[in-house]
């Protein structure tokens, strides 16, 4: 029975999450709701699955703090579209997950409520900004989690914590009810422990939504054989050679499945990070103007951390009339160049494969000693996917020094079904250990 499972998980969270800090809030009604679902005669597709949600997605009646003191007392008055769909299929939500403050971070260290630890590599960062999304799943506190991905915010922690993280095509899943970091880049997506669960949850949360004009209708995602799949290999300077070695060994196993490798080159890819951050800074600055202390709690500039303030300040400067053409508009132009290059590449390959992260997770606290360039470079392999509106998945490739390493698979926008089917095949290969 579901209520017994939920009771066990809540006890496990109570005992073990003090160290991990993946949850910011546990729903006091979880057990009661589980019993109500047990008593239903006709049960939905998610009955039996226990979920937890990143704290920037509105869940009615639960605190949606964005990991910030700014919204410390904000209780969501409505459900995001994805939450409505989960509840309609009898998914049970146990609570709200930790995250980098306002999703401004790559490590999981910037939450106003303390950093999240990595269950698979204690003392190391779990990645961010969806830190709790991956950590709670890796710690076996739930079955499926939801987060958001701006430039790798789901795939980064999925890689570091050894779970699956899916960044859907931009518009596949409604963003209504998401307190976003960057409106043109953000996408809600799941973390799971199997591709099968990724199929399940994406089929439920995807679809056109009148409340989000960027959404589009799509056919049900279903398992099917991709004949003679061809993949391009993407590597970017700055990737740890040992990570690349592990991924290369994984690729050898993938080729044994019948996948064919094709060399590809994508122009302007080295400009991805420099293109990504002006867009994020500008759109984040615009989005945060509503947090003025009048309606949602505290004024963001009075309580936010240095990274949030840096992005607000940068966005304020970039969007000044005399600079907008030089930075924001120029970044949008380069974004289109990169998008065109990816579209050309996908004409000759089914998918592109790369490491998810160029580096292993660093020790919690070490980020204070690192330069901004070093920290932001962690997005180098993931942010192109958001710039091009493509879909991607990070899945466990193996371990390096007993620390998880993720393999990233990228498909063209709208090819989410192909992405999951290719991932399902690759999931059959063994894990590499170096």
Secondary structure, DSSP 8 states (H G I E B T S, - for coil): -HHHHHHHHHHHHHHHHHHH--EEEE-TTHHHHHHHHHT-SS--TTTT-EEEEETTB--TTSB--TTSGGGTT-B-SS--HHHHHHHHTT-EEEEEE--SGGG--SSS---TT---B-TTSTTBB--SSSHHHHHHHHTTS-SEEEEEESSSTTHHHHHHHTSEEEE--TTTB--TTB--S-TTT-EEEEEESSHHHHHHHHHHHBS-BTTBTT------------TT-EEEE---TT--HHHHHHHHHHHHHHHHTT-EEEE---TTGGGHHHHHHHHHHHHHHHHGGG-BSSSSSSBHHHH--HHHHHHHHHHHHHTSTTTTTTTHHHHHHHHHHHHHHHHHHTTT-SEEEEES-SS---BTTGGGGS-HHHHHGGGTTTHHHHHTT-EEEEEEEEEETTEEEEEEEEE-TT-HHHHHHHHHHHTTS--EE-
